[in-house]
Amino acid sequence: MNASRSSLKRQLWQQTWPMALGVLSLLGFQLVDSAFIARLGTAPLAAQSFTFPMSFLIIGVQVGIGIAIAALIARALGAGEEARARRLGSLVMIGGSLLIAGLCIALWLWQTPIFRQLGADDAILPLIRRYWGPQLLASWVGAVLYFGYSLFRAHGDTRLPGKMMVLTSLINLALDPLLIFGIGDWAGLGLPGAAWATTLAFATGLGVLAWRLRQTDWLSTQGLIEEARTSTRPFMGIAGPAMISQLMPPLAAMLATAIVADLGETAVAAWGLASRLETVSLMVVLALTMSLPPWLARCYGGGDWRQIRRLMTLAMKVVVVWQLGLGVALALLAPWIASLLAGNPDVRTELAVLIRGLLPSYALLGICMLVVSASNALGWPLRAMVMSCVRLFACYLPCLWLGAQWGGVPGIAIGAAIGNALAGIVAWGGYRRSIGNAGRVEKSSEKPIMRI
């Protein structure tokens, strides 16, 4: 048993570390983006912060599509249906790219009423407008790149996506200061320069990924129409709830931004930096939500619930130990981290308060994220959707609003932390019930269960 556990840990590490490194580099350059923009002033940083909910909306749709296609391809491979896996890969690259393009166009056309609803005033809107066009282009290129990553992960290759994330991050970091601040007599592009740097970095990564895909046999042009008809229902059965689950965080982020906007421009700027830091600190959790579901889906396709339980137990232990240790360490270093990220003294002070209040609570938030991701791979997409809804709208936002009413920026830090803790507790309880029911069904049947 000890040897088996050791082997499982080694496999989980081998599957996760490339994605963790890639996620760290990808989210790290986004944090550095914000740090560079902070040097332009509080207004440009606030303008970028107002766009985060809309960017998260696009990411939510692309992640929902990626979850569904990775699950279906992994299940097809687990069942020995390699030809179907190739057709599914082609469908997601084509259909997903078109869907995200349509969403980006809509967000460009309706940008003014959207950002006004989020609390942006007439002084901030022109800054947002200059940034939003190239940022939407970067989001579309990044989404197509992400679909390629999902295809590789579904086939069990996490190394290439991890390497590509590092590559695109390094390119972005090199271009950021040049395009934002300029060089020599050229003054640079200012705030839009950050978006153009990201666009060029993602475009380079997409070119490399397309070259690599040409060397595989994971795509097919044969039978796509018939496959689309056959797979639409199971795809939407996963993608629909998964996209709704992924769209809830952007919606919650919009509402959270509106709550924070009542506290002033400085609070919005600090909240935007804290949001970037949140995603970086959750790198291990995000890596597990990418590397673990295809593995769980293969076990699901073969009806191996014992292995599923072992994988989930191990992953949850990793999440709690890592996030709690990292959260406490970053909370202790909050003043120094805030000084590195923010130039304005008021923003630095409020950011330090947010770091101390929020970061340790991500241990339980990570549990919730892991359970939601695993539920989509295990045939429980509706449960994942409900869990996401409860986390954001029954736990997080009410506590955030109460905190803002009670004590300003310190209040929202404490309120958000309590909301994260409640979400983790609820998710853990839901997972225990679900896996217990699956175990009872497994014992009463000799056939693989819960297949689509």
C-alpha positions as CSV (number, residue, x, y, z in Angstrom):
1,M,0.0,0.0,0.0
2,N,2.8,2.4,0.8
3,A,4.5,1.7,-2.5
4,S,1.1,2.3,-4.2
5,R,0.7,5.6,-2.4
6,S,4.2,6.6,-3.3
7,S,3.6,5.8,-6.9
8,L,0.4,7.8,-6.9
9,K,2.1,10.9,-5.4
10,R,4.9,10.6,-8.0
11,Q,2.4,10.4,-10.9
12,L,0.4,13.4,-9.5
13,W,3.6,15.4,-9.1
14,Q,4.7,14.5,-12.7
15,Q,1.3,15.5,-14.1
16,T,1.0,18.7,-12.0
17,W,4.4,20.4,-11.8
18,P,4.6,21.4,-15.5
19,M,1.2,23.0,-15.2
20,A,2.1,24.6,-11.8
21,L,5.2,26.2,-13.4
22,G,3.2,27.3,-16.4
23,V,0.4,28.7,-14.3
24,L,2.9,30.6,-12.1
25,S,4.6,32.1,-15.1
26,L,1.3,33.0,-16.8
27,L,-0.3,34.6,-13.8
28,G,3.0,36.0,-12.7
29,F,3.3,38.1,-15.9
30,Q,-0.3,39.3,-15.3
31,L,0.7,40.5,-11.9
32,V,3.8,42.2,-13.3
33,D,1.5,43.8,-15.9
34,S,-0.5,45.4,-13.1
35,A,2.7,46.4,-11.3
36,F,4.0,48.2,-14.4
37,I,0.6,49.9,-15.0
38,A,0.6,51.0,-11.3
39,R,3.7,53.0,-12.2
40,L,1.6,55.0,-14.7
41,G,-0.7,56.2,-11.9
42,T,-3.8,55.2,-9.9
43,A,-6.2,56.1,-12.8
44,P,-4.7,53.7,-15.4
45,L,-4.5,50.9,-12.7
46,A,-8.2,51.5,-11.8
47,A,-9.1,51.5,-15.5
48,Q,-7.4,48.1,-15.9
49,S,-9.1,46.8,-12.7
50,F,-12.5,47.7,-14.2
51,T,-11.8,45.4,-17.1
52,F,-11.0,42.3,-15.0
53,P,-14.6,41.1,-14.6
54,M,-15.1,41.2,-18.4
55,S,-11.8,39.4,-19.0
56,F,-12.8,36.8,-16.4
57,L,-16.1,36.4,-18.4
58,I,-14.2,35.4,-21.5
59,I,-11.9,33.1,-19.5
60,G,-15.0,31.6,-17.9
61,V,-16.5,30.7,-21.3
62,Q,-13.2,29.3,-22.6
63,V,-12.6,27.3,-19.5
64,G,-16.1,25.8,-19.6
65,I,-15.5,24.7,-23.1
66,G,-12.1,23.3,-22.2
67,I,-13.4,21.4,-19.3
68,A,-16.1,19.7,-21.4
69,I,-13.8,18.8,-24.3
70,A,-11.0,17.6,-22.1
71,A,-13.5,15.4,-20.2
72,L,-15.1,14.0,-23.4
73,I,-11.7,13.3,-25.1
74,A,-10.3,11.7,-22.0
75,R,-13.3,9.5,-21.7
76,A,-13.2,8.5,-25.4
77,L,-9.5,7.6,-25.0
78,G,-10.2,5.7,-21.9
79,A,-12.9,3.7,-23.8
80,G,-10.5,3.1,-26.7
81,E,-12.4,5.5,-29.1
82,E,-9.4,7.2,-30.6
83,A,-11.1,8.2,-33.9
84,R,-13.8,10.0,-32.0
85,A,-11.2,11.7,-29.8
86,R,-9.6,13.2,-33.0
87,R,-13.0,14.5,-34.3
88,L,-13.8,16.1,-30.9
89,G,-10.4,17.8,-30.9
90,S,-11.1,19.4,-34.3
91,L,-14.6,20.5,-33.3
92,V,-13.4,22.3,-30.2
93,M,-10.6,24.2,-32.0
94,I,-13.1,25.4,-34.7
95,G,-16.3,26.0,-32.7
96,G,-14.6,27.4,-29.6
97,S,-12.6,29.9,-31.6
98,L,-15.8,31.2,-33.3
99,L,-17.7,31.4,-30.1
100,I,-15.1,33.4,-28.3
101,A,-14.8,35.7,-31.3
102,G,-18.5,36.5,-31.2
103,L,-18.3,37.2,-27.4
104,C,-15.4,39.6,-27.9
105,I,-17.2,41.5,-30.6
106,A,-20.3,41.8,-28.3
107,L,-18.2,43.1,-25.4
108,W,-16.6,45.7,-27.6
109,L,-19.9,47.0,-28.9
110,W,-21.5,47.2,-25.5
111,Q,-18.4,48.4,-23.5
112,T,-19.7,51.8,-22.4
113,P,-23.0,50.7,-20.7
114,I,-21.2,47.7,-19.2
115,F,-18.4,49.7,-17.6
116,R,-20.8,52.4,-16.4
117,Q,-22.7,49.8,-14.6
118,L,-19.5,48.6,-12.9
119,G,-19.0,52.1,-11.6
120,A,-16.5,53.7,-14.1
121,D,-16.9,57.4,-14.4
122,D,-16.4,59.8,-17.3
123,A,-12.7,60.3,-16.4
124,I,-11.9,56.6,-16.5
125,L,-13.9,55.5,-19.6
126,P,-11.5,57.0,-22.2
127,L,-8.6,55.1,-20.5
128,I,-10.7,51.9,-20.6
129,R,-11.6,52.4,-24.2
130,R,-8.0,52.7,-25.4
131,Y,-7.1,49.5,-23.5
132,W,-10.1,47.4,-24.2
133,G,-9.7,46.9,-27.9
134,P,-6.2,45.3,-27.8
135,Q,-7.1,43.4,-24.6
136,L,-10.1,41.8,-26.4
137,L,-7.8,40.7,-29.2
138,A,-5.4,39.3,-26.6
139,S,-8.3,37.4,-24.9
140,W,-9.3,35.8,-28.2
141,V,-5.8,34.7,-29.1
142,G,-5.3,33.4,-25.6
143,A,-8.6,31.5,-25.7
144,V,-7.6,29.7,-28.9
145,L,-4.2,28.9,-27.3
146,Y,-6.1,27.5,-24.2
147,F,-8.1,25.2,-26.4
148,G,-4.9,23.8,-27.7
149,Y,-3.6,23.3,-24.2
150,S,-6.8,21.5,-23.3
151,L,-6.3,19.1,-26.2
152,F,-2.8,18.3,-25.0
153,R,-4.0,17.8,-21.4
154,A,-6.7,15.5,-22.5
155,H,-4.1,13.3,-24.2
156,G,-2.1,13.2,-20.9
157,D,0.6,15.7,-22.0
158,T,0.9,18.5,-19.4
159,R,4.6,19.3,-20.2
160,L,4.0,21.1,-23.5
161,P,1.3,23.4,-22.1
162,G,3.5,24.2,-19.1
163,K,6.4,25.0,-21.3
164,M,4.3,27.2,-23.6
165,M,2.9,29.1,-20.6
166,V,6.5,29.9,-19.5
167,L,7.5,30.9,-23.1
168,T,4.6,33.3,-23.6
169,S,5.1,34.7,-20.1
170,L,8.8,35.5,-20.8
171,I,7.9,37.1,-24.1
172,N,5.2,39.2,-22.4
173,L,7.6,40.3,-19.7
174,A,10.2,41.3,-22.3
175,L,7.7,43.3,-24.3
176,D,5.8,45.0,-21.4
177,P,8.3,47.7,-20.4
178,L,9.1,48.4,-24.1
179,L,5.5,48.8,-25.2
180,I,4.2,50.5,-22.0
181,F,7.1,53.0,-21.3
182,G,8.8,53.0,-24.7
183,I,12.5,53.2,-25.4
184,G,14.8,56.1,-26.4
185,D,12.8,58.9,-28.0
186,W,9.7,56.7,-28.3
187,A,7.3,57.4,-25.4
188,G,5.5,54.0,-25.6
189,L,1.8,53.2,-25.7
190,G,1.0,53.5,-22.0
191,L,-1.8,51.4,-20.7
192,P,-2.7,49.8,-24.2
193,G,1.0,48.7,-24.4
194,A,0.3,46.0,-21.8
195,A,-2.5,44.5,-23.9
196,W,-0.4,44.6,-27.1
197,A,2.4,42.8,-25.3
198,T,0.1,40.0,-24.2
199,T,-1.4,39.8,-27.8
200,L,2.1,39.3,-29.3
201,A,3.1,36.8,-26.7
202,F,0.0,34.7,-27.1
203,A,0.3,34.9,-30.9
204,T,3.8,33.5,-30.7
205,G,2.7,30.7,-28.5
206,L,-0.2,29.9,-30.8
207,G,2.2,29.6,-33.8
208,V,4.4,27.2,-31.9
209,L,1.4,25.1,-30.7
210,A,0.0,24.9,-34.3
211,W,3.4,23.6,-35.5
212,R,3.4,21.0,-32.7
213,L,-0.2,19.9,-33.5
214,R,0.8,19.2,-37.1
215,Q,3.2,16.5,-35.7
216,T,0.4,14.6,-33.9
217,D,-2.6,12.7,-35.1
218,W,-5.0,14.2,-32.6
219,L,-7.2,16.1,-35.2
220,S,-9.4,14.9,-38.0
221,T,-11.4,16.5,-40.8
222,Q,-13.5,13.4,-41.4
223,G,-17.0,12.9,-40.0
224,L,-17.1,16.3,-38.2
225,I,-20.7,17.1,-39.0
226,E,-21.9,13.7,-37.8
227,E,-19.8,13.9,-34.7
228,A,-21.2,17.3,-33.9
229,R,-24.7,15.9,-34.1
230,T,-23.8,12.9,-31.9
231,S,-21.7,14.8,-29.3
232,T,-23.7,18.0,-29.0
233,R,-25.9,16.6,-26.2
234,P,-23.2,15.1,-24.0
235,F,-21.0,18.1,-24.7
236,M,-23.6,20.5,-23.6
237,G,-24.4,18.3,-20.7
238,I,-20.9,19.1,-19.4
239,A,-20.2,22.4,-21.1
240,G,-23.5,24.1,-20.2
241,P,-23.2,23.7,-16.4
242,A,-19.4,24.1,-16.6
243,M,-19.7,27.4,-18.5
244,I,-22.4,28.6,-16.1
245,S,-20.1,27.6,-13.2
246,Q,-17.2,29.4,-14.8
247,L,-19.4,32.5,-15.7
248,M,-20.4,32.9,-12.0
249,P,-17.0,34.1,-10.9
250,P,-17.0,36.9,-13.5
251,L,-20.5,37.9,-12.5
252,A,-19.5,37.8,-8.9
253,A,-16.3,39.8,-9.8
254,M,-18.5,42.5,-11.4
255,L,-20.7,42.7,-8.3
256,A,-17.6,42.7,-6.1
257,T,-16.0,45.5,-8.1
258,A,-19.2,47.5,-7.8
259,I,-19.2,47.1,-4.0
260,V,-15.5,48.1,-3.8
261,A,-16.1,51.0,-6.2
262,D,-18.2,52.7,-3.5
263,L,-15.1,52.9,-1.4
264,G,-13.2,55.0,-4.0
265,E,-10.6,54.8,-6.8
266,T,-7.8,53.8,-4.4
267,A,-9.8,50.9,-3.1
268,V,-10.5,49.7,-6.7
269,A,-6.8,49.9,-7.6
270,A,-5.8,47.9,-4.5
271,W,-8.6,45.4,-5.1
272,G,-7.4,44.9,-8.7
273,L,-3.8,44.2,-7.5
274,A,-5.2,41.8,-4.8
275,S,-7.1,39.9,-7.5
276,R,-4.0,39.4,-9.5
277,L,-2.1,38.3,-6.4
278,E,-4.9,35.9,-5.6
279,T,-4.6,34.0,-8.9
280,V,-0.8,33.8,-8.5
281,S,-1.0,32.4,-5.0
282,L,-3.5,29.8,-6.2
283,M,-1.1,28.5,-8.8
284,V,-0.9,25.0,-7.4
285,V,-4.7,24.7,-7.1
286,L,-5.2,26.0,-10.7
287,A,-2.6,23.5,-11.9
288,L,-4.4,20.7,-10.2
289,T,-7.7,21.8,-11.7
290,M,-6.0,21.4,-15.1
291,S,-4.0,18.2,-14.6
292,L,-6.3,16.2,-12.4
293,P,-9.7,16.2,-14.3
294,P,-8.4,14.3,-17.4
295,W,-6.9,11.7,-15.1
296,L,-10.1,11.5,-13.1
297,A,-12.1,11.3,-16.4
298,R,-10.0,8.3,-17.6
299,C,-10.7,6.5,-14.2
300,Y,-14.4,7.5,-14.6
301,G,-14.4,6.0,-18.1
302,G,-13.1,2.7,-16.7
303,G,-15.3,2.8,-13.6
304,D,-12.3,2.9,-11.2
305,W,-13.9,4.8,-8.3
306,R,-11.3,3.5,-5.8
307,Q,-8.5,5.3,-7.7
308,I,-10.7,8.4,-8.0
309,R,-11.1,8.6,-4.2
310,R,-7.4,8.1,-3.6
311,L,-6.5,10.9,-6.1
312,M,-9.0,13.3,-4.6
313,T,-7.8,12.7,-1.0
314,L,-4.2,13.2,-2.0
315,A,-5.0,16.4,-4.0
316,M,-7.0,17.9,-1.2
317,K,-4.1,17.3,1.3
318,V,-1.7,19.0,-1.1
319,V,-4.1,22.0,-1.5
320,V,-4.6,22.6,2.3
321,V,-1.0,22.2,3.3
322,W,0.4,24.3,0.4
323,Q,-2.2,27.1,0.5
324,L,-2.2,27.5,4.3
325,G,1.6,27.7,4.5
326,L,1.8,30.1,1.5
327,G,-1.0,32.2,2.8
328,V,0.5,32.7,6.3
329,A,3.9,33.5,4.8
330,L,2.5,36.1,2.4
331,A,0.4,37.7,5.1
332,L,3.5,38.2,7.2
333,L,5.3,39.7,4.2
334,A,2.3,41.9,3.2
335,P,3.9,45.3,3.6
336,W,6.9,44.4,1.5
337,I,4.8,42.8,-1.2
338,A,2.5,45.8,-1.3
339,S,5.5,48.1,-1.7
340,L,6.7,46.0,-4.7
341,L,3.4,46.1,-6.5
342,A,2.0,49.6,-5.8
343,G,3.5,53.0,-6.2
344,N,0.8,55.1,-4.5
345,P,1.2,55.0,-0.6
346,D,-2.6,54.8,-0.1
347,V,-2.9,51.9,-2.5
348,R,0.0,50.1,-0.7
349,T,-1.6,50.5,2.7
350,E,-5.0,49.1,1.5
351,L,-3.3,46.3,-0.5
352,A,-1.4,45.2,2.6
353,V,-4.7,45.0,4.5
354,L,-6.3,42.8,1.8
355,I,-3.3,40.5,1.6
356,R,-3.4,39.9,5.4
357,G,-7.1,39.2,5.4
358,L,-7.5,37.2,2.2
359,L,-4.4,35.0,1.5
360,P,-4.7,32.5,4.4
361,S,-8.4,31.8,3.5
362,Y,-7.4,30.4,0.1
363,A,-6.7,27.0,1.7
364,L,-10.4,26.4,2.0
365,L,-11.2,28.2,-1.3
366,G,-8.8,25.8,-3.0
367,I,-10.8,22.9,-1.7
368,C,-13.9,24.3,-3.2
369,M,-12.2,25.0,-6.6
370,L,-10.8,21.4,-6.7
371,V,-14.2,19.9,-5.9
372,V,-15.9,21.9,-8.6
373,S,-13.3,21.0,-11.2
374,A,-13.4,17.3,-10.3
375,S,-17.2,17.2,-10.3
376,N,-17.3,18.2,-14.0
377,A,-14.9,15.3,-14.8
378,L,-16.9,12.8,-12.7
379,G,-20.3,13.2,-14.3
380,W,-21.7,15.7,-11.8
381,P,-21.8,18.9,-13.8
382,L,-25.0,20.1,-12.2
383,R,-23.6,19.6,-8.7
384,A,-20.5,21.6,-9.7
385,M,-22.8,24.4,-11.0
386,V,-24.8,24.5,-7.8
387,M,-21.6,24.4,-5.7
388,S,-20.2,27.4,-7.6
389,C,-23.5,29.3,-7.2
390,V,-23.5,28.6,-3.4
391,R,-19.8,29.6,-3.1
392,L,-20.2,33.0,-4.7
393,F,-23.8,34.1,-4.1
394,A,-24.5,32.5,-0.7
395,C,-21.1,32.7,0.9
396,Y,-18.7,35.1,-0.8
397,L,-20.7,38.2,-1.9
398,P,-23.0,38.5,1.1
399,C,-20.0,38.4,3.4
400,L,-18.1,40.9,1.2
401,W,-21.0,43.3,1.2
402,L,-21.5,43.0,5.0
403,G,-17.8,43.6,5.4
404,A,-17.8,46.7,3.2
405,Q,-20.8,48.1,5.2
406,W,-19.1,47.3,8.5
407,G,-15.5,48.5,8.0
408,G,-14.4,49.7,4.5
409,V,-11.3,48.0,3.1
410,P,-10.5,46.0,6.3
411,G,-14.1,44.9,6.4
412,I,-14.1,43.6,2.8
413,A,-10.9,41.7,3.5
414,I,-12.4,40.0,6.6
415,G,-15.8,39.4,4.8
416,A,-14.2,37.9,1.7
417,A,-12.1,35.6,3.9
418,I,-15.1,34.4,5.9
419,G,-16.9,33.7,2.6
420,N,-14.0,31.7,1.2
421,A,-13.9,29.6,4.4
422,L,-17.6,28.9,4.3
423,A,-17.4,27.9,0.6
424,G,-14.6,25.4,1.4
425,I,-16.6,23.8,4.2
426,V,-19.8,23.5,2.1
427,A,-17.8,22.0,-0.9
428,W,-16.1,19.4,1.3
429,G,-19.4,18.3,2.7
430,G,-21.0,18.0,-0.7
431,Y,-18.0,16.0,-2.0
432,R,-18.2,13.6,0.9
433,R,-21.9,12.9,0.2
434,S,-21.4,12.5,-3.6
435,I,-18.4,10.2,-3.4
436,G,-20.2,8.1,-0.7
437,N,-23.2,7.7,-3.0
438,A,-20.9,6.7,-5.9
439,G,-19.3,4.1,-3.7
440,R,-22.6,2.5,-2.7
441,V,-23.7,2.4,-6.4
442,E,-20.3,0.8,-7.3
443,K,-20.8,-2.0,-4.8
444,S,-24.3,-2.8,-6.0
445,S,-23.3,-3.1,-9.7
446,E,-20.7,-5.0,-11.6
447,K,-20.8,-2.7,-14.6
448,P,-19.1,0.7,-15.0
449,I,-21.4,3.4,-13.7
450,M,-22.4,6.9,-14.7
451,R,-21.3,6.7,-18.4
452,I,-22.6,9.2,-20.9
